[in-house]
Amino acid sequence: QVQLVESGGGLVQPGGSQRLSCAASGSFFTINTMAWYRQAPGKQRELVADITSGDNTNYADSVKGRFTISRDNDKNTVYLQMNSLKPEDMAVYYCNAIYKRLKWSSNWATVWGQGTQVTVSS
């Protein structure tokens, strides 16, 4: 019913910047929270940042002050602006969304993007 298409990612030098985007498409009534997760080699997938439909944001301590999450509800798109990148930021980044399929339903569904590789290296 819903798919998330990510763009961005790639190779960047330490201290550099990169912007990720994730666009939702398909059939749904509304999208609630959208989020970015990441998974580095040998580590668990972790929440990087999330944003509610009311634009309330939450960040992992490791990225506070460097990353900014935002969304465009008209475009059903979430962004992650990453500044002052560090080697420890290198990971596969995944977009996530929680949405309601039908207006009269009390149930929420979740969907994941395909993931995009962010490499931070000198």
ABEGO torsion letter per residue (X at the ends): XBBBBBBEEEBBBBGBBBBBBBBBBEBBABBBBBBBBBBBBGBBBBBABBBBAAGBBBBBAAABGABBBBBBAAAGBBBBBBBGBBAAABBBBBBBBBBBABAABABBBBBBBAEBBBBBBX
